[in-house]
């Protein structure tokens, strides 16, 4: 190695370290900036009718996004009901039976592919699978598109969490004469409970802010959700429609809806992390 | 319940349980192959009419029913390239800060903040980009860049266009690459680093000559993952890219990406050939992201094997 004076080496070191400190600060400040804009602009939209009323025609005042809040909750709930069990048991297959099956390695690989697939492609897929044959946009199609996004996320975290459960626990339960399904559902699930919950919460957080898969499936609606087989109002598509409009009133409402989405996604993510960290202690 | 080990009903219950989980696992296979099949079937009309010309034609005209993917592919690649150029050095530097420099408490706080940045939905980045970032670019950044001039920074500045879209993409993939890179940096055995420190190397020298060399394949894998994410990002890009079907050398100019074209035009496409062309665009995007995923997957697997971990 070429000898260098200590002073130069120390100066270079300190320069690089200062740059890295500054860059990280900038990273944090960006997050704070985005949050600040969403909160300060969004809070201005909040009033009683924002949370209690559906939208009103342009020009009238006093409209809200109550129908979209309900619609997003319904879509996310239905997606969770479909996506969590399928993803969870796919994870069980990978973790508990995977090593005996030739299926596991392609499934794991395709989970990764599906996680990397752009969400708008999932929207296009569900459109051709459900919307075209049925002839109309529907809440079911939207929920299924969201569930498709959840499944690989939950499957992979479930596999990781189940793998953390020591085999001795399974073996002791089996030695007591418990059948395999009971070992998995009663013993392994209980041991991995917090990890599984974290995975589910993160997946729910992820899909509750998704817009692209809803564009051609659930669409949007200015009315209260009546049936899941109709186009259904939702917050994210409402943000998109209102932000693209030329009206300042609607922009304001879009910011309000952004506030709701951001806060709920961040709360879900943070609570998932809190649950996981409790486990380590 | 009775304990009848090996009894017929127990064996059957286990069999049912096992096949049920296998069925759930197969769902994933069905979804991915279903996406592929549906995209190909639905782009049949466009595939027949335009053939491979679709990939090299710059025309996108719903009136004359003539479609080509080049402007969308260009916008997708240009915004992704900008995002990678900006996000790569910054995320490496932040990962370095988290692993080498920050005290544990600061590191965990900053790490959490960066991961939360990754959790913010893309439509929020879109809102922020359109209403906060684009006006800022227009008023403060474009005048400076315009003085530099050249073909990259020419034309009327609108605030929305390829450049802000790329910059917001960079912000979106930054936390993602940082998180993976940090994990890769942590995989370096501390013995190796301590040995270098013991020789009198500074922290930077250890990073540059030991950590980076040790981690280069992992970093490349992380970059591929970020790249795959940037290519398919829809909402943030749709808000700020401008949505025009044209290729301009200038970064100020509005453009479009495959994802933004789908988001904008899919529900408007009334003619079968129009819809079919959009499906083919989707197919192109799916194949591009799949290629990056596959490369990243095998690259990271090889890396893990070479380190001696579980594949």
Contacts between the chains, C-beta under 8 A, distances in Angstrom:
chain1	res1	chain2	res2	distance
A	9	B	202	5.6
A	9	B	205	7.1
A	10	B	202	6.5
A	12	B	202	7.5
A	12	B	204	6.0
A	13	B	202	3.8
A	13	B	203	5.9
A	13	B	204	4.3
A	13	B	205	7.2
A	16	B	204	4.5
A	16	B	207	7.9
A	17	B	101	5.7
A	17	B	203	6.6
A	17	B	204	7.0
A	19	B	93	6.5
A	20	B	93	4.8
A	20	B	94	7.2
A	20	B	96	5.2
A	20	B	97	4.1
A	20	B	101	5.9
A	21	B	97	6.3
A	21	B	101	6.8
A	23	B	90	5.8
A	23	B	93	4.6
A	23	B	94	5.8
A	23	B	97	7.0
A	24	B	93	7.6
A	24	B	94	5.0
A	24	B	97	4.5
A	24	B	98	7.4
A	24	B	102	7.5
A	24	B	110	5.6
A	27	B	90	7.4
A	27	B	94	5.5
A	27	B	110	7.4
A	27	B	113	7.4
A	27	B	114	6.1
A	27	B	117	7.4
A	27	B	174	7.0
A	27	B	175	8.0
A	27	B	178	7.8
A	28	B	110	6.3
A	28	B	113	5.2
A	28	B	114	8.0
A	30	B	117	7.2
A	30	B	171	6.3
A	31	B	113	5.5
A	31	B	114	7.7
A	31	B	116	6.6
A	31	B	117	4.8
A	34	B	117	7.9
A	34	B	120	6.7
A	34	B	124	7.0
A	34	B	125	7.5
A	34	B	128	5.2
A	37	B	128	5.8
A	37	B	131	7.9
A	37	B	132	5.1
A	38	B	124	6.3
A	38	B	127	7.4
A	38	B	128	7.1
A	41	B	131	7.7
A	85	B	24	7.5
A	86	B	24	4.9
A	86	B	27	5.5
A	87	B	24	7.6
A	88	B	24	7.8
A	89	B	20	6.4
A	89	B	21	4.6
A	89	B	24	3.9
A	89	B	25	7.7
A	90	B	21	7.1
A	90	B	24	4.2
A	90	B	25	4.3
A	90	B	27	6.6
A	90	B	28	6.0
A	92	B	21	4.8
A	92	B	24	7.8
A	93	B	21	3.7
A	93	B	22	5.5
A	93	B	24	6.4
A	93	B	25	4.1
A	94	B	25	6.6
A	96	B	21	7.3
A	97	B	18	5.9
A	97	B	21	6.4
A	97	B	22	7.1
A	101	B	22	7.3
A	103	B	22	6.6
A	103	B	25	6.3
A	103	B	26	7.3
A	104	B	25	7.4
A	106	B	29	6.7
A	107	B	25	4.7
A	107	B	26	7.5
A	107	B	28	5.5
A	107	B	29	6.3
A	109	B	297	6.5
A	110	B	28	5.2
A	110	B	29	5.6
A	110	B	32	4.7
A	111	B	28	5.5
A	112	B	293	6.3
A	112	B	297	5.6
A	113	B	32	5.7
A	113	B	290	6.1
A	113	B	293	5.2
A	113	B	294	7.5
A	113	B	297	7.9
A	114	B	28	6.2
A	114	B	31	6.3
A	114	B	32	5.5
A	116	B	225	7.5
A	116	B	228	4.8
A	116	B	229	7.2
A	116	B	232	7.8
A	116	B	289	5.8
A	116	B	290	7.8
A	116	B	292	7.4
A	116	B	293	4.2
A	117	B	32	7.8
A	117	B	35	6.9
A	117	B	232	7.2
A	117	B	286	6.7
A	117	B	289	6.3
A	117	B	290	7.7
A	118	B	231	7.4
A	118	B	232	2.5
A	118	B	233	7.2
A	118	B	234	6.5
A	118	B	259	6.0
A	118	B	285	6.2
A	118	B	286	7.7
A	118	B	289	6.0
A	119	B	232	7.6
A	119	B	234	6.7
A	120	B	232	7.0
A	120	B	234	4.4
A	120	B	259	5.1
A	120	B	262	5.3
A	120	B	263	6.2
A	120	B	282	7.7
A	120	B	285	7.9
A	121	B	35	6.4
A	121	B	39	7.7
A	121	B	232	7.0
A	121	B	282	5.7
A	121	B	285	6.3
A	121	B	286	5.2
A	121	B	289	7.9
A	122	B	35	7.4
A	124	B	38	8.0
A	124	B	39	7.1
A	124	B	262	6.5
A	124	B	266	7.1
A	124	B	278	7.9
A	124	B	279	6.8
A	124	B	282	4.7
A	125	B	31	7.9
A	125	B	34	6.7
A	125	B	35	4.5
A	125	B	38	5.5
A	125	B	39	7.3
A	127	B	266	7.5
A	128	B	38	4.6
A	128	B	39	7.9
A	128	B	41	7.7
A	128	B	42	5.2
A	128	B	279	7.4
A	129	B	34	6.9
A	129	B	38	6.2
A	148	B	31	5.7
A	151	B	27	6.7
A	151	B	28	6.3
A	151	B	31	7.2
A	152	B	28	6.1
A	155	B	25	7.5
A	155	B	28	6.6
A	177	B	3	4.8
A	177	B	5	4.3
A	178	B	3	7.9
A	179	B	5	7.9
A	179	B	10	4.7
A	179	B	13	6.0
A	179	B	14	5.2
A	180	B	14	4.6
A	180	B	17	6.5
A	180	B	18	7.2
A	181	B	13	5.8
A	181	B	14	5.8
A	181	B	16	7.9
A	181	B	17	3.7
A	184	B	17	7.3
A	205	B	119	6.3
A	206	B	119	7.6
A	208	B	121	8.0
A	209	B	120	7.6
A	209	B	121	2.7
A	209	B	122	7.7
A	209	B	123	6.8
A	209	B	124	7.3
A	210	B	121	6.8
A	211	B	121	7.2
A	211	B	122	7.2
A	211	B	123	4.6
A	211	B	234	7.5
A	211	B	235	4.9
A	212	B	122	7.8
A	212	B	234	4.1
A	212	B	235	5.9
A	212	B	259	7.3
A	212	B	263	6.4
A	215	B	263	5.8
A	215	B	266	6.9
A	215	B	267	7.1
A	216	B	266	5.2
A	216	B	267	6.0
A	219	B	267	7.6
A	236	B	121	7.1
A	236	B	123	5.4
A	239	B	123	5.6
A	239	B	127	6.6
A	240	B	123	6.4
A	240	B	126	7.8
A	240	B	235	7.0
A	243	B	126	7.4
A	243	B	127	5.9
A	243	B	130	6.4
A	243	B	131	7.6
A	243	B	239	7.0
A	251	B	131	7.0
A	254	B	127	6.6
A	255	B	127	7.0
A	255	B	131	7.9
A	258	B	123	7.4
A	258	B	124	5.5
A	258	B	127	5.1
A	261	B	121	6.0
A	261	B	123	7.4
A	261	B	124	6.7
A	262	B	120	6.3
A	262	B	121	7.3
A	262	B	124	5.4
A	265	B	119	5.9
A	265	B	120	6.9
A	265	B	121	5.9
A	266	B	116	6.2
A	266	B	119	6.5
A	266	B	120	7.4
A	269	B	115	7.9
A	269	B	116	6.4
A	269	B	119	4.3
A	270	B	116	7.4
A	273	B	112	7.1
